Amino acid sequence: MQINKDNFTSAKYDVFSLFNDHWGLATAGTPDDYNTMTIGWGTMGTIWGPPKGGKQIIEVFLRENRCTTDVLLRNDYFTVCFFPEEKRKDLGILGSKSGWDVPNKIELTSLTPKPLGNAVGFEEATLTFVCKKIYAHKMLHEEVPEDVRNTMYANGNPIHYVFMGEIVDVFGSIDD
């Protein structure tokens, strides 16, 4: 997939609002074999380049036990999609059902998957980032701040993977 920077080099995104207010879906895999899950954590920025020349990236954080994590570890592309408020119930379903237990959990929603090259997005998304995975790393439990270990990762809660994807295309926008 070739990078189409014309779609996003001059765009402005309120990252805090995107991930805090709109929720989103991280979808990994190909149109023939994919899995998606609701996410509420993410970052955007640049890395690995000179000023004004770095790779534009999104990072998402997925628990190690999620099916989407397994699919993303095996594939090169993923999408991060944001939706209007009226789709929040669907995102709730996709965040509470596991692809391990419900392989086609999309059927439980009103969302319509659509191929985006080697990735999968959704017709109902108002903003979609197509990303090429350029880095993945499992967080180290002992390196996470103690207060976070004692809350987010207490009682055997699985640690997260960090997936960094170079943005290769963007579709739509968020109107607040």
MIDOSE-1310 file (N, C-alpha, C; in nm, 2 decimals, decimal comma, always signed):
residues 176
mqin	+0,09/-0,12/+0,00/+0,00/+0,00/+0,00/+0,09/+0,12/+0,00; +0,07/+0,21/-0,09/+0,15/+0,34/-0,10/+0,09/+0,44/-0,01; +0,18/+0,52/+0,05/+0,13/+0,63/+0,15/+0,07/+0,74/+0,07; -0,05/+0,78/+0,11/-0,12/+0,89/+0,04/-0,11/+1,01/+0,14
kdnf	+0,00/+1,08/+0,16/+0,02/+1,19/+0,25/-0,07/+1,31/+0,22; -0,11/+1,32/+0,10/-0,20/+1,44/+0,06/-0,32/+1,44/+0,15; -0,37/+1,33/+0,20/-0,49/+1,32/+0,27/-0,47/+1,37/+0,42; -0,35/+1,38/+0,47/-0,34/+1,41/+0,61/-0,22/+1,50/+0,65
tsak	-0,13/+1,53/+0,56/-0,01/+1,61/+0,61/-0,05/+1,75/+0,67; -0,16/+1,81/+0,62/-0,19/+1,94/+0,67/-0,31/+1,93/+0,77; -0,36/+1,81/+0,79/-0,48/+1,80/+0,88/-0,44/+1,82/+1,03; -0,54/+1,86/+1,11/-0,52/+1,89/+1,25/-0,62/+1,80/+1,32
ydvf	-0,57/+1,72/+1,42/-0,65/+1,63/+1,50/-0,63/+1,66/+1,64; -0,74/+1,66/+1,72/-0,74/+1,67/+1,86/-0,73/+1,53/+1,92; -0,61/+1,49/+1,94/-0,58/+1,35/+1,98/-0,65/+1,32/+2,11; -0,65/+1,41/+2,20/-0,71/+1,38/+2,33/-0,86/+1,36/+2,32
slfn	-0,93/+1,44/+2,23/-1,07/+1,42/+2,21/-1,09/+1,29/+2,13; -1,01/+1,26/+2,03/-1,04/+1,14/+1,96/-1,04/+1,02/+2,05; -0,94/+1,00/+2,13/-0,93/+0,88/+2,21/-1,02/+0,89/+2,34; -1,04/+1,00/+2,39/-1,12/+1,01/+2,52/-1,27/+1,02/+2,49
dhwg	-1,31/+1,09/+2,39/-1,45/+1,12/+2,37/-1,52/+1,03/+2,27; -1,44/+0,99/+2,17/-1,51/+0,92/+2,05/-1,49/+0,77/+2,06; -1,41/+0,72/+2,14/-1,38/+0,57/+2,14/-1,33/+0,54/+2,00; -1,30/+0,42/+1,97/-1,26/+0,38/+1,84/-1,25/+0,23/+1,83
lata	-1,22/+0,19/+1,71/-1,20/+0,05/+1,68/-1,06/+0,03/+1,63; -0,98/-0,06/+1,68/-0,86/-0,10/+1,62/-0,89/-0,24/+1,55; -0,86/-0,24/+1,42/-0,90/-0,36/+1,34/-0,77/-0,41/+1,28; -0,74/-0,53/+1,30/-0,61/-0,59/+1,24/-0,65/-0,71/+1,15
gtpd	-0,56/-0,73/+1,05/-0,58/-0,84/+0,96/-0,62/-0,79/+0,82; -0,66/-0,89/+0,74/-0,69/-0,86/+0,60/-0,84/-0,87/+0,58; -0,89/-0,83/+0,47/-1,04/-0,84/+0,45/-1,09/-0,98/+0,46; -1,00/-1,08/+0,44/-1,04/-1,22/+0,45/-1,03/-1,28/+0,59
dynt	-0,95/-1,22/+0,67/-0,93/-1,27/+0,81/-0,89/-1,15/+0,90; -0,98/-1,10/+0,98/-0,96/-0,98/+1,06/-1,03/-1,00/+1,19; -0,99/-0,91/+1,29/-1,06/-0,90/+1,41/-1,05/-0,75/+1,46; -1,15/-0,71/+1,53/-1,16/-0,57/+1,57/-1,20/-0,56/+1,72
mtig	-1,15/-0,46/+1,78/-1,19/-0,43/+1,92/-1,20/-0,29/+1,95; -1,27/-0,25/+2,05/-1,29/-0,11/+2,09/-1,16/-0,07/+2,17; -1,12/+0,05/+2,14/-1,00/+0,10/+2,22/-1,04/+0,24/+2,27; -0,97/+0,28/+2,38/-0,99/+0,41/+2,44/-0,86/+0,48/+2,46
wgtm	-0,75/+0,40/+2,43/-0,61/+0,46/+2,45/-0,54/+0,47/+2,32; -0,47/+0,58/+2,30/-0,39/+0,59/+2,18/-0,32/+0,72/+2,18; -0,22/+0,72/+2,09/-0,14/+0,84/+2,07/-0,11/+0,86/+1,92; -0,08/+0,99/+1,89/-0,04/+1,02/+1,76/+0,08/+1,11/+1,76
gtiw	+0,17/+1,10/+1,66/+0,28/+1,19/+1,66/+0,37/+1,16/+1,55; +0,50/+1,19/+1,56/+0,60/+1,16/+1,46/+0,72/+1,09/+1,53; +0,79/+1,02/+1,44/+0,91/+0,94/+1,49/+1,00/+0,91/+1,38; +1,13/+0,89/+1,41/+1,23/+0,84/+1,31/+1,24/+0,92/+1,19
gppk	+1,27/+1,05/+1,21/+1,30/+1,13/+1,09/+1,34/+1,27/+1,14; +1,39/+1,35/+1,05/+1,43/+1,49/+1,09/+1,31/+1,57/+1,11; +1,32/+1,69/+1,16/+1,21/+1,78/+1,18/+1,13/+1,79/+1,05; +1,00/+1,79/+1,06/+0,91/+1,79/+0,94/+0,93/+1,68/+0,84
ggkq	+1,00/+1,57/+0,88/+1,02/+1,46/+0,79/+1,01/+1,33/+0,86; +0,96/+1,33/+0,98/+0,94/+1,20/+1,05/+0,82/+1,12/+1,01; +0,82/+1,00/+1,04/+0,70/+0,91/+1,01/+0,58/+0,96/+1,10; +0,47/+0,98/+1,04/+0,35/+1,02/+1,11/+0,28/+0,89/+1,16
iiev	+0,26/+0,88/+1,29/+0,22/+0,75/+1,35/+0,10/+0,76/+1,44; +0,04/+0,64/+1,46/-0,06/+0,62/+1,56/-0,01/+0,50/+1,64; -0,02/+0,51/+1,78/+0,01/+0,40/+1,86/-0,12/+0,36/+1,93; -0,14/+0,23/+1,93/-0,26/+0,17/+2,01/-0,20/+0,07/+2,11
flre	-0,28/+0,05/+2,21/-0,24/-0,03/+2,32/-0,35/-0,14/+2,34; -0,31/-0,27/+2,32/-0,40/-0,38/+2,32/-0,35/-0,48/+2,42; -0,44/-0,53/+2,50/-0,40/-0,63/+2,60/-0,35/-0,76/+2,53; -0,26/-0,82/+2,59/-0,19/-0,94/+2,53/-0,28/-1,05/+2,51
nrct	-0,39/-1,06/+2,58/-0,48/-1,18/+2,57/-0,60/-1,16/+2,47; -0,60/-1,04/+2,40/-0,71/-1,01/+2,30/-0,68/-1,08/+2,17; -0,78/-1,13/+2,10/-0,77/-1,19/+1,97/-0,71/-1,09/+1,87; -0,75/-0,96/+1,88/-0,70/-0,86/+1,79/-0,55/-0,84/+1,80
tdvl	-0,50/-0,86/+1,92/-0,35/-0,85/+1,94/-0,29/-0,96/+1,87; -0,34/-1,09/+1,88/-0,28/-1,20/+1,81/-0,28/-1,18/+1,65; -0,39/-1,12/+1,60/-0,41/-1,10/+1,46/-0,31/-0,99/+1,42; -0,29/-0,89/+1,50/-0,20/-0,78/+1,46/-0,06/-0,82/+1,47
lrnd	-0,02/-0,91/+1,56/+0,11/-0,96/+1,56/+0,15/-1,04/+1,43; +0,05/-1,10/+1,37/+0,07/-1,17/+1,25/+0,05/-1,10/+1,12; +0,01/-0,97/+1,12/-0,02/-0,89/+1,00/+0,05/-0,76/+1,00; +0,06/-0,70/+0,89/+0,13/-0,57/+0,87/+0,04/-0,45/+0,88
yftv	-0,09/-0,46/+0,85/-0,17/-0,34/+0,85/-0,28/-0,34/+0,95; -0,32/-0,23/+1,00/-0,44/-0,21/+1,09/-0,50/-0,08/+1,06; -0,63/-0,07/+1,11/-0,69/+0,06/+1,10/-0,74/+0,10/+1,24; -0,75/+0,23/+1,25/-0,81/+0,29/+1,37/-0,92/+0,38/+1,32
cffp	-1,04/+0,34/+1,36/-1,17/+0,41/+1,31/-1,24/+0,47/+1,43; -1,30/+0,59/+1,40/-1,38/+0,66/+1,50/-1,52/+0,67/+1,44; -1,62/+0,68/+1,53/-1,76/+0,67/+1,49/-1,84/+0,78/+1,56; -1,96/+0,80/+1,50/-2,05/+0,90/+1,56/-2,11/+0,83/+1,69
eekr	-2,16/+0,92/+1,78/-2,22/+0,87/+1,91/-2,32/+0,76/+1,89; -2,40/+0,77/+1,79/-2,51/+0,67/+1,78/-2,45/+0,52/+1,76; -2,32/+0,51/+1,73/-2,27/+0,38/+1,72/-2,20/+0,33/+1,85; -2,21/+0,40/+1,95/-2,14/+0,36/+2,08/-2,19/+0,23/+2,13
kdlg	-2,32/+0,19/+2,11/-2,36/+0,06/+2,15/-2,29/-0,05/+2,08; -2,27/-0,03/+1,95/-2,19/-0,13/+1,87/-2,05/-0,14/+1,92; -1,99/-0,03/+1,95/-1,85/-0,03/+2,00/-1,85/-0,10/+2,14; -1,95/-0,08/+2,22/-1,96/-0,15/+2,35/-1,96/-0,30/+2,33
ilgs	-2,03/-0,35/+2,23/-2,04/-0,49/+2,20/-1,90/-0,54/+2,16; -1,83/-0,47/+2,07/-1,70/-0,51/+2,02/-1,59/-0,50/+2,12; -1,62/-0,43/+2,23/-1,52/-0,42/+2,34/-1,54/-0,52/+2,44; -1,66/-0,58/+2,45/-1,70/-0,68/+2,55/-1,69/-0,82/+2,50
ksgw	-1,70/-0,84/+2,38/-1,70/-0,98/+2,32/-1,56/-1,01/+2,27; -1,52/-1,13/+2,29/-1,38/-1,17/+2,24/-1,39/-1,24/+2,11; -1,30/-1,21/+2,02/-1,29/-1,28/+1,90/-1,26/-1,43/+1,92; -1,20/-1,46/+2,03/-1,18/-1,60/+2,07/-1,31/-1,68/+2,08
dvpn	-1,40/-1,62/+2,15/-1,53/-1,68/+2,18/-1,64/-1,66/+2,07; -1,64/-1,54/+2,01/-1,74/-1,50/+1,91/-1,66/-1,46/+1,79; -1,62/-1,56/+1,70/-1,53/-1,53/+1,59/-1,59/-1,42/+1,49; -1,72/-1,41/+1,48/-1,78/-1,31/+1,39/-1,86/-1,21/+1,47
kiel	-1,80/-1,15/+1,56/-1,88/-1,06/+1,65/-1,94/-0,94/+1,58; -1,89/-0,91/+1,46/-1,94/-0,80/+1,38/-2,09/-0,82/+1,35; -2,13/-0,95/+1,34/-2,27/-0,98/+1,31/-2,36/-0,94/+1,42; -2,31/-0,91/+1,54/-2,39/-0,87/+1,65/-2,41/-0,72/+1,65
tslt	-2,35/-0,65/+1,55/-2,36/-0,50/+1,54/-2,43/-0,46/+1,41; -2,44/-0,33/+1,40/-2,50/-0,27/+1,28/-2,38/-0,22/+1,18; -2,26/-0,25/+1,21/-2,15/-0,20/+1,14/-2,12/-0,29/+1,01; -2,07/-0,22/+0,91/-2,05/-0,28/+0,78/-1,90/-0,27/+0,75
pkpl	-1,83/-0,39/+0,75/-1,69/-0,39/+0,72/-1,66/-0,35/+0,57; -1,55/-0,29/+0,54/-1,52/-0,26/+0,41/-1,36/-0,27/+0,39; -1,32/-0,34/+0,28/-1,18/-0,35/+0,25/-1,11/-0,21/+0,22; -1,00/-0,19/+0,28/-0,92/-0,07/+0,25/-0,78/-0,12/+0,21
gnav	-0,76/-0,17/+0,09/-0,63/-0,23/+0,05/-0,61/-0,36/+0,13; -0,50/-0,37/+0,21/-0,47/-0,48/+0,29/-0,53/-0,47/+0,43; -0,62/-0,38/+0,45/-0,68/-0,35/+0,58/-0,83/-0,36/+0,58; -0,89/-0,34/+0,69/-1,04/-0,34/+0,70/-1,08/-0,22/+0,78
gfee	-1,18/-0,14/+0,72/-1,24/-0,03/+0,79/-1,39/-0,06/+0,80; -1,47/+0,05/+0,82/-1,61/+0,03/+0,84/-1,68/+0,15/+0,77; -1,79/+0,12/+0,70/-1,87/+0,22/+0,63/-1,92/+0,33/+0,72; -1,95/+0,30/+0,84/-2,01/+0,39/+0,93/-1,91/+0,48/+1,01
atlt	-1,78/+0,45/+0,99/-1,68/+0,53/+1,06/-1,68/+0,68/+1,00; -1,66/+0,77/+1,08/-1,65/+0,91/+1,04/-1,50/+0,95/+1,01; -1,41/+0,88/+1,07/-1,27/+0,90/+1,05/-1,20/+0,77/+1,06; -1,12/+0,74/+0,96/-1,04/+0,61/+0,95/-0,90/+0,64/+0,92
fvck	-0,81/+0,59/+1,00/-0,66/+0,59/+0,97/-0,62/+0,45/+0,93; -0,56/+0,44/+0,82/-0,50/+0,31/+0,78/-0,35/+0,32/+0,81; -0,30/+0,22/+0,88/-0,17/+0,22/+0,93/-0,09/+0,09/+0,89; +0,04/+0,11/+0,87/+0,13/+0,00/+0,85/+0,21/-0,02/+0,98
kiya	+0,20/-0,14/+1,03/+0,27/-0,17/+1,16/+0,42/-0,15/+1,14; +0,48/-0,07/+1,22/+0,63/-0,05/+1,21/+0,70/-0,09/+1,34; +0,62/-0,11/+1,45/+0,69/-0,15/+1,57/+0,58/-0,21/+1,66; +0,62/-0,32/+1,74/+0,53/-0,38/+1,84/+0,62/-0,42/+1,95
hkml	+0,57/-0,40/+2,07/+0,64/-0,43/+2,19/+0,55/-0,46/+2,31; +0,57/-0,57/+2,38/+0,49/-0,60/+2,50/+0,55/-0,52/+2,61; +0,46/-0,44/+2,68/+0,50/-0,37/+2,80/+0,56/-0,46/+2,90; +0,66/-0,41/+2,97/+0,73/-0,49/+3,08/+0,66/-0,45/+3,21
heev	+0,60/-0,55/+3,28/+0,52/-0,53/+3,40/+0,61/-0,45/+3,50; +0,73/-0,48/+3,52/+0,82/-0,42/+3,62/+0,85/-0,27/+3,58; +0,84/-0,24/+3,45/+0,87/-0,10/+3,41/+0,75/-0,01/+3,41; +0,63/-0,06/+3,44/+0,51/+0,02/+3,45/+0,51/+0,08/+3,59
pedv	+0,47/+0,21/+3,60/+0,46/+0,28/+3,73/+0,38/+0,19/+3,83; +0,43/+0,19/+3,95/+0,37/+0,11/+4,06/+0,22/+0,13/+4,07; +0,18/+0,26/+4,07/+0,03/+0,29/+4,09/-0,05/+0,23/+3,97; +0,01/+0,22/+3,85/-0,06/+0,16/+3,74/-0,06/+0,01/+3,75
rntm	+0,05/-0,04/+3,79/+0,06/-0,19/+3,82/-0,05/-0,23/+3,92; -0,06/-0,15/+4,02/-0,15/-0,19/+4,13/-0,30/-0,16/+4,10; -0,33/-0,10/+3,99/-0,47/-0,08/+3,95/-0,50/-0,15/+3,81; -0,44/-0,10/+3,71/-0,47/-0,16/+3,57/-0,43/-0,30/+3,56
yang	-0,32/-0,34/+3,63/-0,26/-0,48/+3,60/-0,27/-0,56/+3,73; -0,36/-0,52/+3,82/-0,37/-0,60/+3,95/-0,46/-0,72/+3,92; -0,45/-0,82/+4,01/-0,53/-0,94/+4,01/-0,51/-1,02/+3,88; -0,40/-1,02/+3,82/-0,37/-1,09/+3,70/-0,42/-1,03/+3,57
npih	-0,47/-0,90/+3,57/-0,51/-0,84/+3,45/-0,39/-0,84/+3,35; -0,41/-0,88/+3,23/-0,30/-0,89/+3,13/-0,24/-0,75/+3,10; -0,11/-0,75/+3,07/-0,04/-0,64/+3,03/-0,08/-0,60/+2,88; -0,04/-0,48/+2,84/-0,07/-0,44/+2,70/+0,05/-0,45/+2,61
yvfm	+0,02/-0,47/+2,48/+0,12/-0,45/+2,38/+0,11/-0,31/+2,33; +0,22/-0,25/+2,28/+0,22/-0,12/+2,22/+0,24/-0,15/+2,07; +0,15/-0,10/+1,98/+0,16/-0,12/+1,84/+0,17/+0,02/+1,78; +0,28/+0,04/+1,70/+0,30/+0,17/+1,64/+0,28/+0,15/+1,49
geiv	+0,19/+0,23/+1,43/+0,17/+0,22/+1,29/+0,19/+0,35/+1,21; +0,26/+0,34/+1,10/+0,28/+0,46/+1,02/+0,15/+0,48/+0,95; +0,10/+0,60/+0,95/-0,03/+0,63/+0,88/+0,00/+0,64/+0,73; -0,07/+0,55/+0,66/-0,06/+0,55/+0,52/-0,17/+0,61/+0,44
dvfg	-0,29/+0,63/+0,51/-0,40/+0,69/+0,45/-0,50/+0,73/+0,56; -0,58/+0,83/+0,52/-0,69/+0,88/+0,62/-0,81/+0,91/+0,53; -0,93/+0,87/+0,59/-1,06/+0,89/+0,53/-1,15/+0,96/+0,63; -1,21/+1,07/+0,59/-1,31/+1,13/+0,67/-1,26/+1,23/+0,77
sidd	-1,34/+1,27/+0,87/-1,30/+1,37/+0,97/-1,40/+1,35/+1,09; -1,36/+1,43/+1,19/-1,45/+1,43/+1,31/-1,49/+1,58/+1,32; -1,62/+1,60/+1,33/-1,67/+1,73/+1,35/-1,72/+1,74/+1,49; -1,66/+1,83/+1,57/-1,71/+1,86/+1,71/-1,78/+1,99/+1,71
